[in-house]
């Protein structure tokens, strides 16, 4: 088992790290973006493997089109 192999958890972890750093940076450094926009971008980015099949294949995720 690889420590940082490509999987859905890998995607969730690194996108969450980016989300957390964006929120902390927005809170401390320059509050220039509303948090609703950061959260919307986070949710859309998390759902990208469900919409883009090549990204889901790269992450070794099984999606609905693989089951049917």
N, CA, C, O and CB atoms as a CASP TS submission, in Angstrom:
PFRMAT TS
TARGET T0000
AUTHOR 0000-0000-0000
METHOD Language model
MODEL 1
PARENT N/A
ATOM      1  N   UNK     1       0.838  -1.179   0.000  1.00  0.00           N
ATOM      2  CA  UNK     1       0.000   0.000   0.000  1.00  0.00           C
ATOM      3  C   UNK     1       0.884   1.243   0.000  1.00  0.00           C
ATOM      4  O   UNK     1       1.797   1.371   0.815  1.00  0.00           O
ATOM      5  CB  UNK     1      -0.954  -0.003   1.214  1.00  0.00           C
ATOM      6  N   UNK     2       0.605   2.131  -0.901  1.00  0.00           N
ATOM      7  CA  UNK     2       1.341   3.391  -0.951  1.00  0.00           C
ATOM      8  C   UNK     2       0.760   4.365   0.067  1.00  0.00           C
ATOM      9  O   UNK     2      -0.433   4.341   0.371  1.00  0.00           O
ATOM     10  CB  UNK     2       1.299   4.000  -2.374  1.00  0.00           C
ATOM     11  N   UNK     3       1.627   5.211   0.577  1.00  0.00           N
ATOM     12  CA  UNK     3       1.169   6.178   1.566  1.00  0.00           C
ATOM     13  C   UNK     3       0.286   7.248   0.939  1.00  0.00           C
ATOM     14  O   UNK     3      -0.759   7.598   1.488  1.00  0.00           O
ATOM     15  CB  UNK     3       2.358   6.824   2.255  1.00  0.00           C
ATOM     16  N   UNK     4       0.705   7.765  -0.206  1.00  0.00           N
ATOM     17  CA  UNK     4      -0.077   8.797  -0.876  1.00  0.00           C
ATOM     18  C   UNK     4      -0.448   8.348  -2.279  1.00  0.00           C
ATOM     19  O   UNK     4      -0.139   9.037  -3.252  1.00  0.00           O
ATOM     20  CB  UNK     4       0.699  10.120  -0.925  1.00  0.00           C
ATOM     21  N   UNK     5      -1.101   7.213  -2.394  1.00  0.00           N
ATOM     22  CA  UNK     5      -1.576   6.741  -3.684  1.00  0.00           C
ATOM     23  C   UNK     5      -2.779   7.538  -4.134  1.00  0.00           C
ATOM     24  O   UNK     5      -3.462   8.160  -3.320  1.00  0.00           O
ATOM     25  CB  UNK     5      -1.918   5.263  -3.623  1.00  0.00           C
ATOM     26  N   UNK     6      -3.036   7.520  -5.416  1.00  0.00           N
ATOM     27  CA  UNK     6      -4.179   8.282  -5.935  1.00  0.00           C
ATOM     28  C   UNK     6      -5.467   7.547  -5.591  1.00  0.00           C
ATOM     29  O   UNK     6      -5.656   6.387  -5.955  1.00  0.00           O
ATOM     30  CB  UNK     6      -4.061   8.493  -7.477  1.00  0.00           C
ATOM     31  N   UNK     7      -6.337   8.238  -4.891  1.00  0.00           N
ATOM     32  CA  UNK     7      -7.639   7.684  -4.528  1.00  0.00           C
ATOM     33  C   UNK     7      -8.583   8.840  -4.224  1.00  0.00           C
ATOM     34  O   UNK     7      -8.194  10.007  -4.283  1.00  0.00           O
ATOM     35  CB  UNK     7      -7.525   6.712  -3.304  1.00  0.00           C
ATOM     36  N   UNK     8      -9.810   8.507  -3.904  1.00  0.00           N
ATOM     37  CA  UNK     8     -10.768   9.536  -3.532  1.00  0.00           C
ATOM     38  C   UNK     8     -10.375  10.238  -2.236  1.00  0.00           C
ATOM     39  O   UNK     8     -10.609  11.435  -2.075  1.00  0.00           O
ATOM     40  CB  UNK     8     -12.149   8.933  -3.394  1.00  0.00           C
ATOM     41  N   UNK     9      -9.782   9.493  -1.323  1.00  0.00           N
ATOM     42  CA  UNK     9      -9.319  10.084  -0.078  1.00  0.00           C
ATOM     43  C   UNK     9      -8.172  11.052  -0.294  1.00  0.00           C
ATOM     44  O   UNK     9      -8.070  12.069   0.392  1.00  0.00           O
ATOM     45  CB  UNK     9      -8.900   9.007   0.880  1.00  0.00           C
ATOM     46  N   UNK    10      -7.316  10.738  -1.242  1.00  0.00           N
ATOM     47  CA  UNK    10      -6.213  11.629  -1.628  1.00  0.00           C
ATOM     48  C   UNK    10      -6.783  12.951  -2.115  1.00  0.00           C
ATOM     49  O   UNK    10      -6.318  14.016  -1.708  1.00  0.00           O
ATOM     50  CB  UNK    10      -5.322  10.979  -2.730  1.00  0.00           C
ATOM     51  N   UNK    11      -7.773  12.894  -2.973  1.00  0.00           N
ATOM     52  CA  UNK    11      -8.429  14.094  -3.502  1.00  0.00           C
ATOM     53  C   UNK    11      -9.080  14.889  -2.377  1.00  0.00           C
ATOM     54  O   UNK    11      -8.919  16.107  -2.305  1.00  0.00           O
ATOM     55  CB  UNK    11      -9.481  13.716  -4.564  1.00  0.00           C
ATOM     56  N   UNK    12      -9.814  14.211  -1.501  1.00  0.00           N
ATOM     57  CA  UNK    12     -10.487  14.871  -0.393  1.00  0.00           C
ATOM     58  C   UNK    12      -9.493  15.539   0.543  1.00  0.00           C
ATOM     59  O   UNK    12      -9.725  16.664   0.987  1.00  0.00           O
ATOM     60  CB  UNK    12     -11.336  13.874   0.375  1.00  0.00           C
ATOM     61  N   UNK    13      -8.392  14.868   0.851  1.00  0.00           N
ATOM     62  CA  UNK    13      -7.394  15.425   1.764  1.00  0.00           C
ATOM     63  C   UNK    13      -6.770  16.692   1.202  1.00  0.00           C
ATOM     64  O   UNK    13      -6.732  17.713   1.889  1.00  0.00           O
ATOM     65  CB  UNK    13      -6.307  14.397   2.050  1.00  0.00           C
ATOM     66  N   UNK    14      -6.283  16.648  -0.027  1.00  0.00           N
ATOM     67  CA  UNK    14      -5.555  17.797  -0.567  1.00  0.00           C
ATOM     68  C   UNK    14      -6.476  18.964  -0.894  1.00  0.00           C
ATOM     69  O   UNK    14      -6.072  20.118  -0.758  1.00  0.00           O
ATOM     70  CB  UNK    14      -4.791  17.390  -1.809  1.00  0.00           C
ATOM     71  N   UNK    15      -7.694  18.691  -1.318  1.00  0.00           N
ATOM     72  CA  UNK    15      -8.640  19.786  -1.544  1.00  0.00           C
ATOM     73  C   UNK    15      -9.032  20.419  -0.212  1.00  0.00           C
ATOM     74  O   UNK    15      -9.224  21.633  -0.140  1.00  0.00           O
ATOM     75  CB  UNK    15      -9.900  19.280  -2.295  1.00  0.00           C
ATOM     76  N   UNK    16      -9.153  19.615   0.843  1.00  0.00           N
ATOM     77  CA  UNK    16      -9.467  20.158   2.160  1.00  0.00           C
ATOM     78  C   UNK    16      -8.313  20.982   2.717  1.00  0.00           C
ATOM     79  O   UNK    16      -8.543  21.981   3.398  1.00  0.00           O
ATOM     80  CB  UNK    16      -9.814  19.033   3.123  1.00  0.00           C
ATOM     81  N   UNK    17      -7.074  20.578   2.438  1.00  0.00           N
ATOM     82  CA  UNK    17      -5.910  21.376   2.853  1.00  0.00           C
ATOM     83  C   UNK    17      -5.937  22.732   2.147  1.00  0.00           C
ATOM     84  O   UNK    17      -5.689  23.763   2.772  1.00  0.00           O
ATOM     85  CB  UNK    17      -4.578  20.625   2.540  1.00  0.00           C
ATOM     86  N   UNK    18      -6.237  22.732   0.846  1.00  0.00           N
ATOM     87  CA  UNK    18      -6.335  24.000   0.124  1.00  0.00           C
ATOM     88  C   UNK    18      -7.470  24.868   0.656  1.00  0.00           C
ATOM     89  O   UNK    18      -7.319  26.084   0.774  1.00  0.00           O
ATOM     90  CB  UNK    18      -6.535  23.744  -1.363  1.00  0.00           C
ATOM     91  N   UNK    19      -8.603  24.252   0.976  1.00  0.00           N
ATOM     92  CA  UNK    19      -9.745  24.986   1.529  1.00  0.00           C
ATOM     93  C   UNK    19      -9.378  25.617   2.880  1.00  0.00           C
ATOM     94  O   UNK    19      -9.676  26.785   3.129  1.00  0.00           O
ATOM     95  CB  UNK    19     -10.966  24.045   1.690  1.00  0.00           C
ATOM     96  N   UNK    20      -8.736  24.840   3.734  1.00  0.00           N
ATOM     97  CA  UNK    20      -8.353  25.348   5.047  1.00  0.00           C
ATOM     98  C   UNK    20      -7.347  26.488   4.928  1.00  0.00           C
ATOM     99  O   UNK    20      -7.457  27.490   5.635  1.00  0.00           O
ATOM    100  CB  UNK    20      -7.771  24.224   5.900  1.00  0.00           C
ATOM    101  N   UNK    21      -6.374  26.342   4.042  1.00  0.00           N
ATOM    102  CA  UNK    21      -5.391  27.418   3.877  1.00  0.00           C
ATOM    103  C   UNK    21      -6.030  28.671   3.273  1.00  0.00           C
ATOM    104  O   UNK    21      -5.636  29.786   3.616  1.00  0.00           O
ATOM    105  CB  UNK    21      -4.231  26.943   2.991  1.00  0.00           C
ATOM    106  N   UNK    22      -7.005  28.504   2.382  1.00  0.00           N
ATOM    107  CA  UNK    22      -7.694  29.667   1.822  1.00  0.00           C
ATOM    108  C   UNK    22      -8.514  30.381   2.891  1.00  0.00           C
ATOM    109  O   UNK    22      -8.537  31.611   2.932  1.00  0.00           O
ATOM    110  CB  UNK    22      -8.600  29.244   0.657  1.00  0.00           C
ATOM    111  N   UNK    23      -9.185  29.625   3.755  1.00  0.00           N
ATOM    112  CA  UNK    23      -9.973  30.249   4.824  1.00  0.00           C
ATOM    113  C   UNK    23      -9.089  30.951   5.841  1.00  0.00           C
ATOM    114  O   UNK    23      -9.398  32.062   6.272  1.00  0.00           O
ATOM    115  CB  UNK    23     -10.831  29.207   5.526  1.00  0.00           C
ATOM    116  N   UNK    24      -7.992  30.313   6.226  1.00  0.00           N
ATOM    117  CA  UNK    24      -7.085  30.945   7.187  1.00  0.00           C
ATOM    118  C   UNK    24      -6.428  32.175   6.578  1.00  0.00           C
ATOM    119  O   UNK    24      -6.296  33.205   7.239  1.00  0.00           O
ATOM    120  CB  UNK    24      -6.012  29.949   7.654  1.00  0.00           C
ATOM    121  N   UNK    25      -6.019  32.068   5.323  1.00  0.00           N
ATOM    122  CA  UNK    25      -5.425  33.224   4.657  1.00  0.00           C
ATOM    123  C   UNK    25      -6.404  34.368   4.511  1.00  0.00           C
ATOM    124  O   UNK    25      -6.032  35.534   4.644  1.00  0.00           O
ATOM    125  CB  UNK    25      -4.904  32.833   3.303  1.00  0.00           C
ATOM    126  N   UNK    26      -7.648  34.039   4.239  1.00  0.00           N
ATOM    127  CA  UNK    26      -8.670  35.075   4.106  1.00  0.00           C
ATOM    128  C   UNK    26      -9.000  35.695   5.467  1.00  0.00           C
ATOM    129  O   UNK    26      -9.339  36.876   5.545  1.00  0.00           O
ATOM    130  CB  UNK    26      -9.942  34.492   3.465  1.00  0.00           C
ATOM    131  N   UNK    27      -8.903  34.912   6.522  1.00  0.00           N
ATOM    132  CA  UNK    27      -9.234  35.400   7.848  1.00  0.00           C
ATOM    133  C   UNK    27      -8.132  36.298   8.407  1.00  0.00           C
ATOM    134  O   UNK    27      -8.413  37.371   8.941  1.00  0.00           O
ATOM    135  CB  UNK    27      -9.483  34.233   8.785  1.00  0.00           C
ATOM    136  N   UNK    28      -6.885  35.860   8.284  1.00  0.00           N
ATOM    137  CA  UNK    28      -5.781  36.590   8.891  1.00  0.00           C
ATOM    138  C   UNK    28      -5.184  37.664   7.993  1.00  0.00           C
ATOM    139  O   UNK    28      -4.998  38.803   8.424  1.00  0.00           O
ATOM    140  CB  UNK    28      -4.716  35.637   9.284  1.00  0.00           C
ATOM    141  N   UNK    29      -4.889  37.316   6.775  1.00  0.00           N
ATOM    142  CA  UNK    29      -4.113  38.220   5.931  1.00  0.00           C
ATOM    143  C   UNK    29      -4.975  39.320   5.325  1.00  0.00           C
ATOM    144  O   UNK    29      -4.936  40.465   5.775  1.00  0.00           O
ATOM    145  CB  UNK    29      -3.427  37.440   4.828  1.00  0.00           C
ATOM    146  N   UNK    30      -5.741  38.976   4.319  1.00  0.00           N
ATOM    147  CA  UNK    30      -6.529  39.967   3.592  1.00  0.00           C
ATOM    148  C   UNK    30      -7.947  39.430   3.429  1.00  0.00           C
ATOM    149  O   UNK    30      -8.178  38.543   2.607  1.00  0.00           O
ATOM    150  CB  UNK    30      -5.888  40.294   2.201  1.00  0.00           C
ATOM    151  N   UNK    31      -8.882  39.944   4.187  1.00  0.00           N
ATOM    152  CA  UNK    31     -10.265  39.464   4.029  1.00  0.00           C
ATOM    153  C   UNK    31     -10.928  40.076   2.797  1.00  0.00           C
ATOM    154  O   UNK    31     -11.705  41.025   2.905  1.00  0.00           O
ATOM    155  CB  UNK    31     -11.093  39.792   5.285  1.00  0.00           C
ATOM    156  N   UNK    32     -10.615  39.524   1.630  1.00  0.00           N
ATOM    157  CA  UNK    32     -11.110  40.116   0.390  1.00  0.00           C
ATOM    158  C   UNK    32     -12.202  39.273  -0.276  1.00  0.00           C
ATOM    159  O   UNK    32     -12.865  39.754  -1.195  1.00  0.00           O
ATOM    160  CB  UNK    32      -9.961  40.311  -0.575  1.00  0.00           C
ATOM    161  N   UNK    33     -12.402  38.039   0.164  1.00  0.00           N
ATOM    162  CA  UNK    33     -13.392  37.165  -0.456  1.00  0.00           C
ATOM    163  C   UNK    33     -14.367  36.714   0.628  1.00  0.00           C
ATOM    164  O   UNK    33     -13.960  36.382   1.741  1.00  0.00           O
ATOM    165  CB  UNK    33     -12.712  35.936  -1.157  1.00  0.00           C
ATOM    166  N   UNK    34     -15.646  36.704   0.295  1.00  0.00           N
ATOM    167  CA  UNK    34     -16.624  36.223   1.257  1.00  0.00           C
ATOM    168  C   UNK    34     -16.495  34.719   1.403  1.00  0.00           C
ATOM    169  O   UNK    34     -16.150  34.029   0.444  1.00  0.00           O
ATOM    170  CB  UNK    34     -18.049  36.607   0.831  1.00  0.00           C
ATOM    171  N   UNK    35     -16.768  34.203   2.592  1.00  0.00           N
ATOM    172  CA  UNK    35     -16.600  32.778   2.870  1.00  0.00           C
ATOM    173  C   UNK    35     -17.566  31.913   2.083  1.00  0.00           C
ATOM    174  O   UNK    35     -17.285  30.742   1.829  1.00  0.00           O
ATOM    175  CB  UNK    35     -16.776  32.516   4.339  1.00  0.00           C
ATOM    176  N   UNK    36     -18.697  32.474   1.696  1.00  0.00           N
ATOM    177  CA  UNK    36     -19.653  31.703   0.902  1.00  0.00           C
ATOM    178  C   UNK    36     -19.051  31.304  -0.447  1.00  0.00           C
ATOM    179  O   UNK    36     -19.307  30.209  -0.948  1.00  0.00           O
ATOM    180  CB  UNK    36     -20.944  32.510   0.687  1.00  0.00           C
ATOM    181  N   UNK    37     -18.257  32.192  -1.026  1.00  0.00           N
ATOM    182  CA  UNK    37     -17.622  31.891  -2.309  1.00  0.00           C
ATOM    183  C   UNK    37     -16.529  30.836  -2.159  1.00  0.00           C
ATOM    184  O   UNK    37     -16.357  29.979  -3.026  1.00  0.00           O
ATOM    185  CB  UNK    37     -17.036  33.164  -2.920  1.00  0.00           C
ATOM    186  N   UNK    38     -15.793  30.908  -1.048  1.00  0.00           N
ATOM    187  CA  UNK    38     -14.777  29.892  -0.801  1.00  0.00           C
ATOM    188  C   UNK    38     -15.429  28.532  -0.591  1.00  0.00           C
ATOM    189  O   UNK    38     -14.929  27.526  -1.094  1.00  0.00           O
ATOM    190  CB  UNK    38     -13.918  30.268   0.417  1.00  0.00           C
ATOM    191  N   UNK    39     -16.524  28.484   0.134  1.00  0.00           N
ATOM    192  CA  UNK    39     -17.228  27.231   0.377  1.00  0.00           C
ATOM    193  C   UNK    39     -17.843  26.682  -0.900  1.00  0.00           C
ATOM    194  O   UNK    39     -17.833  25.471  -1.123  1.00  0.00           O
ATOM    195  CB  UNK    39     -18.305  27.425   1.429  1.00  0.00           C
ATOM    196  N   UNK    40     -18.372  27.552  -1.731  1.00  0.00           N
ATOM    197  CA  UNK    40     -18.948  27.105  -2.998  1.00  0.00           C
ATOM    198  C   UNK    40     -17.870  26.512  -3.895  1.00  0.00           C
ATOM    199  O   UNK    40     -18.091  25.479  -4.528  1.00  0.00           O
ATOM    200  CB  UNK    40     -19.653  28.268  -3.713  1.00  0.00           C
ATOM    201  N   UNK    41     -16.718  27.149  -3.955  1.00  0.00           N
ATOM    202  CA  UNK    41     -15.613  26.616  -4.745  1.00  0.00           C
ATOM    203  C   UNK    41     -15.140  25.282  -4.183  1.00  0.00           C
ATOM    204  O   UNK    41     -14.764  24.395  -4.949  1.00  0.00           O
ATOM    205  CB  UNK    41     -14.452  27.615  -4.786  1.00  0.00           C
ATOM    206  N   UNK    42     -15.150  25.123  -2.876  1.00  0.00           N
ATOM    207  CA  UNK    42     -14.754  23.869  -2.229  1.00  0.00           C
ATOM    208  C   UNK    42     -15.694  22.725  -2.613  1.00  0.00           C
ATOM    209  O   UNK    42     -15.241  21.639  -2.973  1.00  0.00           O
ATOM    210  CB  UNK    42     -14.733  24.041  -0.701  1.00  0.00           C
ATOM    211  N   UNK    43     -16.976  22.970  -2.538  1.00  0.00           N
ATOM    212  CA  UNK    43     -17.957  21.922  -2.867  1.00  0.00           C
ATOM    213  C   UNK    43     -17.890  21.560  -4.349  1.00  0.00           C
ATOM    214  O   UNK    43     -17.954  20.382  -4.699  1.00  0.00           O
ATOM    215  CB  UNK    43     -19.386  22.383  -2.502  1.00  0.00           C
ATOM    216  N   UNK    44     -17.764  22.546  -5.209  1.00  0.00           N
ATOM    217  CA  UNK    44     -17.666  22.269  -6.645  1.00  0.00           C
ATOM    218  C   UNK    44     -16.390  21.493  -6.953  1.00  0.00           C
ATOM    219  O   UNK    44     -16.408  20.560  -7.756  1.00  0.00           O
ATOM    220  CB  UNK    44     -17.701  23.582  -7.456  1.00  0.00           C
ATOM    221  N   UNK    45     -15.284  21.873  -6.320  1.00  0.00           N
ATOM    222  CA  UNK    45     -14.021  21.175  -6.556  1.00  0.00           C
ATOM    223  C   UNK    45     -14.076  19.744  -6.039  1.00  0.00           C
ATOM    224  O   UNK    45     -13.517  18.842  -6.663  1.00  0.00           O
ATOM    225  CB  UNK    45     -12.867  21.925  -5.894  1.00  0.00           C
ATOM    226  N   UNK    46     -14.737  19.526  -4.917  1.00  0.00           N
ATOM    227  CA  UNK    46     -14.871  18.162  -4.406  1.00  0.00           C
ATOM    228  C   UNK    46     -15.696  17.281  -5.339  1.00  0.00           C
ATOM    229  O   UNK    46     -15.454  16.077  -5.429  1.00  0.00           O
ATOM    230  CB  UNK    46     -15.505  18.182  -3.024  1.00  0.00           C
ATOM    231  N   UNK    47     -16.659  17.866  -6.026  1.00  0.00           N
ATOM    232  CA  UNK    47     -17.523  17.070  -6.891  1.00  0.00           C
ATOM    233  C   UNK    47     -16.973  16.897  -8.300  1.00  0.00           C
ATOM    234  O   UNK    47     -17.608  16.228  -9.115  1.00  0.00           O
ATOM    235  CB  UNK    47     -18.878  17.696  -6.963  1.00  0.00           C
ATOM    236  N   UNK    48     -15.826  17.469  -8.619  1.00  0.00           N
ATOM    237  CA  UNK    48     -15.273  17.359  -9.968  1.00  0.00           C
ATOM    238  C   UNK    48     -15.065  15.921 -10.452  1.00  0.00           C
ATOM    239  O   UNK    48     -15.343  15.652 -11.621  1.00  0.00           O
ATOM    240  CB  UNK    48     -13.971  18.081 -10.023  1.00  0.00           C
ATOM    241  N   UNK    49     -14.591  14.977  -9.619  1.00  0.00           N
ATOM    242  CA  UNK    49     -14.458  13.606 -10.117  1.00  0.00           C
ATOM    243  C   UNK    49     -15.788  12.968 -10.523  1.00  0.00           C
ATOM    244  O   UNK    49     -15.804  12.029 -11.319  1.00  0.00           O
ATOM    245  CB  UNK    49     -13.803  12.755  -9.070  1.00  0.00           C
ATOM    246  N   UNK    50     -16.886  13.464  -9.990  1.00  0.00           N
ATOM    247  CA  UNK    50     -18.194  12.936 -10.378  1.00  0.00           C
ATOM    248  C   UNK    50     -18.634  13.458 -11.736  1.00  0.00           C
ATOM    249  O   UNK    50     -19.462  12.832 -12.398  1.00  0.00           O
ATOM    250  CB  UNK    50     -19.234  13.288  -9.330  1.00  0.00           C
ATOM    251  N   UNK    51     -18.098  14.587 -12.156  1.00  0.00           N
ATOM    252  CA  UNK    51     -18.482  15.210 -13.416  1.00  0.00           C
ATOM    253  C   UNK    51     -17.474  14.976 -14.530  1.00  0.00           C
ATOM    254  O   UNK    51     -17.844  14.954 -15.704  1.00  0.00           O
ATOM    255  CB  UNK    51     -18.668  16.678 -13.216  1.00  0.00           C
ATOM    256  N   UNK    52     -16.209  14.801 -14.180  1.00  0.00           N
ATOM    257  CA  UNK    52     -15.153  14.621 -15.178  1.00  0.00           C
ATOM    258  C   UNK    52     -14.618  13.203 -15.061  1.00  0.00           C
ATOM    259  O   UNK    52     -13.948  12.859 -14.087  1.00  0.00           O
ATOM    260  CB  UNK    52     -14.005  15.668 -14.993  1.00  0.00           C
ATOM    261  N   UNK    53     -14.916  12.395 -16.048  1.00  0.00           N
ATOM    262  CA  UNK    53     -14.578  10.982 -15.972  1.00  0.00           C
ATOM    263  C   UNK    53     -13.076  10.740 -15.973  1.00  0.00           C
ATOM    264  O   UNK    53     -12.603   9.848 -15.269  1.00  0.00           O
ATOM    265  CB  UNK    53     -15.209  10.244 -17.118  1.00  0.00           C
ATOM    266  N   UNK    54     -12.323  11.498 -16.734  1.00  0.00           N
ATOM    267  CA  UNK    54     -10.880  11.284 -16.776  1.00  0.00           C
ATOM    268  C   UNK    54     -10.231  11.576 -15.420  1.00  0.00           C
ATOM    269  O   UNK    54      -9.254  10.923 -15.052  1.00  0.00           O
ATOM    270  CB  UNK    54     -10.248  12.162 -17.859  1.00  0.00           C
ATOM    271  N   UNK    55     -10.755  12.533 -14.687  1.00  0.00           N
ATOM    272  CA  UNK    55     -10.244  12.811 -13.349  1.00  0.00           C
ATOM    273  C   UNK    55     -10.571  11.659 -12.399  1.00  0.00           C
ATOM    274  O   UNK    55      -9.738  11.275 -11.578  1.00  0.00           O
ATOM    275  CB  UNK    55     -10.828  14.130 -12.811  1.00  0.00           C
ATOM    276  N   UNK    56     -11.768  11.115 -12.509  1.00  0.00           N
ATOM    277  CA  UNK    56     -12.137   9.968 -11.685  1.00  0.00           C
ATOM    278  C   UNK    56     -11.283   8.748 -12.019  1.00  0.00           C
ATOM    279  O   UNK    56     -10.905   7.996 -11.121  1.00  0.00           O
ATOM    280  CB  UNK    56     -13.617   9.637 -11.871  1.00  0.00           C
ATOM    281  N   UNK    57     -10.977   8.546 -13.287  1.00  0.00           N
ATOM    282  CA  UNK    57     -10.094   7.447 -13.672  1.00  0.00           C
ATOM    283  C   UNK    57      -8.689   7.659 -13.131  1.00  0.00           C
ATOM    284  O   UNK    57      -8.050   6.705 -12.688  1.00  0.00           O
ATOM    285  CB  UNK    57     -10.053   7.302 -15.193  1.00  0.00           C
ATOM    286  N   UNK    58      -8.199   8.886 -13.158  1.00  0.00           N
ATOM    287  CA  UNK    58      -6.873   9.190 -12.638  1.00  0.00           C
ATOM    288  C   UNK    58      -6.801   8.949 -11.133  1.00  0.00           C
ATOM    289  O   UNK    58      -5.763   8.544 -10.609  1.00  0.00           O
ATOM    290  CB  UNK    58      -6.498  10.635 -12.957  1.00  0.00           C
ATOM    291  N   UNK    59      -7.911   9.200 -10.445  1.00  0.00           N
ATOM    292  CA  UNK    59      -7.964   8.991  -9.004  1.00  0.00           C
ATOM    293  C   UNK    59      -8.337   7.560  -8.628  1.00  0.00           C
ATOM    294  O   UNK    59      -8.449   7.250  -7.442  1.00  0.00           O
ATOM    295  CB  UNK    59      -8.949   9.947  -8.389  1.00  0.00           C
ATOM    296  N   UNK    60      -8.530   6.684  -9.609  1.00  0.00           N
ATOM    297  CA  UNK    60      -8.906   5.281  -9.387  1.00  0.00           C
ATOM    298  C   UNK    60     -10.216   5.163  -8.612  1.00  0.00           C
ATOM    299  O   UNK    60     -10.352   4.317  -7.728  1.00  0.00           O
ATOM    300  CB  UNK    60      -7.793   4.547  -8.635  1.00  0.00           C
ATOM    301  N   UNK    61     -11.168   6.011  -8.951  1.00  0.00           N
ATOM    302  CA  UNK    61     -12.474   5.988  -8.291  1.00  0.00           C
ATOM    303  C   UNK    61     -13.474   5.227  -9.140  1.00  0.00           C
ATOM    304  O   UNK    61     -13.466   5.331 -10.366  1.00  0.00           O
ATOM    305  CB  UNK    61     -12.978   7.416  -8.023  1.00  0.00           C
ATOM    306  N   UNK    62     -14.335   4.463  -8.486  1.00  0.00           N
ATOM    307  CA  UNK    62     -15.448   3.830  -9.177  1.00  0.00           C
ATOM    308  C   UNK    62     -16.644   4.758  -9.079  1.00  0.00           C
ATOM    309  O   UNK    62     -17.023   5.179  -7.986  1.00  0.00           O
ATOM    310  CB  UNK    62     -15.771   2.424  -8.580  1.00  0.00           C
ATOM    311  N   UNK    63     -17.225   5.069 -10.192  1.00  0.00           N
ATOM    312  CA  UNK    63     -18.371   5.967 -10.224  1.00  0.00           C
ATOM    313  C   UNK    63     -19.568   5.232 -10.802  1.00  0.00           C
ATOM    314  O   UNK    63     -19.489   4.040 -11.099  1.00  0.00           O
ATOM    315  CB  UNK    63     -18.058   7.238 -11.047  1.00  0.00           C
ATOM    316  N   UNK    64     -20.653   5.930 -10.957  1.00  0.00           N
ATOM    317  CA  UNK    64     -21.895   5.299 -11.394  1.00  0.00           C
ATOM    318  C   UNK    64     -21.791   4.750 -12.811  1.00  0.00           C
ATOM    319  O   UNK    64     -22.437   3.749 -13.120  1.00  0.00           O
ATOM    320  CB  UNK    64     -23.038   6.290 -11.312  1.00  0.00           C
ATOM    321  N   UNK    65     -21.002   5.368 -13.678  1.00  0.00           N
ATOM    322  CA  UNK    65     -20.896   4.875 -15.034  1.00  0.00           C
ATOM    323  C   UNK    65     -20.029   3.632 -15.130  1.00  0.00           C
ATOM    324  O   UNK    65     -20.076   2.929 -16.140  1.00  0.00           O
ATOM    325  CB  UNK    65     -20.350   5.945 -15.924  1.00  0.00           C
ATOM    326  N   UNK    66     -19.224   3.340 -14.085  1.00  0.00           N
ATOM    327  CA  UNK    66     -18.454   2.104 -14.059  1.00  0.00           C
ATOM    328  C   UNK    66     -19.298   0.925 -13.586  1.00  0.00           C
ATOM    329  O   UNK    66     -19.024  -0.213 -13.967  1.00  0.00           O
ATOM    330  CB  UNK    66     -17.237   2.264 -13.163  1.00  0.00           C
ATOM    331  N   UNK    67     -20.297   1.167 -12.781  1.00  0.00           N
ATOM    332  CA  UNK    67     -21.134   0.113 -12.224  1.00  0.00           C
ATOM    333  C   UNK    67     -22.160  -0.354 -13.249  1.00  0.00           C
ATOM    334  O   UNK    67     -22.421  -1.552 -13.359  1.00  0.00           O
ATOM    335  CB  UNK    67     -21.836   0.600 -10.951  1.00  0.00           C
ATOM    336  N   UNK    68     -22.732   0.558 -13.986  1.00  0.00           N
ATOM    337  CA  UNK    68     -23.802   0.229 -14.937  1.00  0.00           C
ATOM    338  C   UNK    68     -23.264  -0.391 -16.175  1.00  0.00           C
ATOM    339  O   UNK    68     -24.028  -0.729 -17.079  1.00  0.00           O
ATOM    340  CB  UNK    68     -24.595   1.448 -15.298  1.00  0.00           C
TER
END
